Amino acid sequence: MASGTAVVMTDCGGVRDYVVDGYNSLVVPPGDPEAVANATIEILRNDRLRDRLIRGGVETARQWTWDRVVDKFEEAIRGRQALNTAMHHLINASALGTPYP
């Protein structure tokens, strides 16, 4: 996106944080090479679509500074740590036969 290239990507995990189908990329189902090929051909044939995806992609890339990436990464780690702590308390409470609030 940052290099000004129209993007085709699969709908998997973390891309949902920044991908908007039809705005900054074309999103296809994972494991579907025919869908990837068809989306790529559509971008090559459709100048208006390609230009729109390039503009949206460059704008998206501008928003994802290193500071924002680090913030998102730290947020994910904190969320994971909170989940681990809650699970630990739940398991301990269950093992002791006490209710967990």
C-alpha positions as CSV (number, residue, x, y, z in Angstrom):
1,M,0.0,0.0,0.0
2,A,2.7,2.5,1.0
3,S,4.4,2.0,-2.3
4,G,1.4,3.0,-4.3
5,T,0.4,-0.5,-5.5
6,A,-3.1,-1.8,-5.6
7,V,-3.4,-4.8,-3.2
8,V,-5.2,-8.1,-3.2
9,M,-5.1,-9.9,0.1
10,T,-6.8,-12.8,1.9
11,D,-9.2,-12.2,4.8
12,C,-7.1,-13.5,7.6
13,G,-6.5,-12.3,11.1
14,G,-4.7,-9.0,11.6
15,V,-5.4,-7.5,8.3
16,R,-8.9,-6.6,9.5
17,D,-7.2,-3.8,11.6
18,Y,-6.5,-1.8,8.5
19,V,-8.0,-3.4,5.4
20,V,-11.3,-2.0,3.9
21,D,-12.4,-4.1,1.0
22,G,-12.9,-1.9,-2.1
23,Y,-11.2,1.1,-0.4
24,N,-7.6,0.2,0.1
25,S,-7.5,-3.4,-1.3
26,L,-9.6,-6.2,-2.6
27,V,-10.1,-8.9,0.0
28,V,-10.6,-12.5,-1.0
29,P,-11.2,-15.7,1.0
30,P,-8.1,-17.5,2.3
31,G,-7.2,-20.6,0.4
32,D,-8.9,-19.5,-2.8
33,P,-6.3,-19.0,-5.5
34,E,-8.9,-18.5,-8.2
35,A,-10.4,-15.6,-6.2
36,V,-6.9,-14.0,-5.9
37,A,-6.4,-14.4,-9.7
38,N,-9.8,-12.9,-10.5
39,A,-9.3,-10.0,-8.1
40,T,-5.9,-9.3,-9.6
41,I,-7.3,-9.4,-13.2
42,E,-10.1,-7.0,-12.1
43,I,-7.5,-4.5,-10.8
44,L,-5.4,-4.8,-14.0
45,R,-8.5,-4.3,-16.2
46,N,-10.3,-1.6,-14.2
47,D,-8.3,1.7,-14.1
48,R,-10.8,3.5,-11.9
49,L,-10.8,0.7,-9.3
50,R,-7.0,0.4,-9.4
51,D,-6.6,4.2,-8.9
52,R,-9.2,4.2,-6.0
53,L,-7.4,1.3,-4.3
54,I,-4.0,3.0,-4.7
55,R,-5.3,6.3,-3.2
56,G,-7.0,4.4,-0.3
57,G,-3.9,2.3,0.3
58,V,-1.5,5.2,0.4
59,E,-3.8,7.1,2.8
60,T,-4.1,3.9,5.0
61,A,-0.3,3.5,5.0
62,R,0.1,7.1,6.1
63,Q,-2.1,6.4,9.2
64,W,0.0,3.4,10.3
65,T,3.0,5.1,11.7
66,W,5.6,3.1,13.8
67,D,4.1,4.8,16.9
68,R,0.7,3.4,16.0
69,V,2.0,0.0,15.2
70,V,3.8,-0.1,18.6
71,D,0.7,1.1,20.4
72,K,-1.4,-1.7,18.7
73,F,1.2,-4.3,19.6
74,E,1.3,-3.2,23.2
75,E,-2.5,-3.2,23.4
76,A,-2.5,-6.8,22.1
77,I,0.1,-7.9,24.6
78,R,-1.8,-6.2,27.5
79,G,-5.1,-7.9,26.3
80,R,-3.3,-11.3,26.2
81,Q,-1.8,-10.8,29.6
82,A,-5.2,-9.8,31.1
83,L,-6.8,-12.9,29.5
84,N,-4.0,-15.1,30.9
85,T,-4.5,-13.6,34.4
86,A,-8.2,-14.1,34.3
87,M,-7.8,-17.7,33.1
88,H,-5.3,-18.4,35.8
89,H,-7.6,-17.1,38.5
90,L,-10.6,-19.0,37.1
91,I,-8.6,-22.3,37.0
92,N,-7.3,-21.8,40.6
93,A,-10.8,-21.0,41.9
94,S,-12.2,-24.0,40.1
95,A,-9.5,-26.3,41.5
96,L,-10.2,-25.0,45.0
97,G,-14.0,-25.4,44.6
98,T,-14.6,-21.7,45.2
99,P,-16.7,-19.5,43.0
100,Y,-14.9,-17.0,40.8
101,P,-16.5,-13.5,40.9
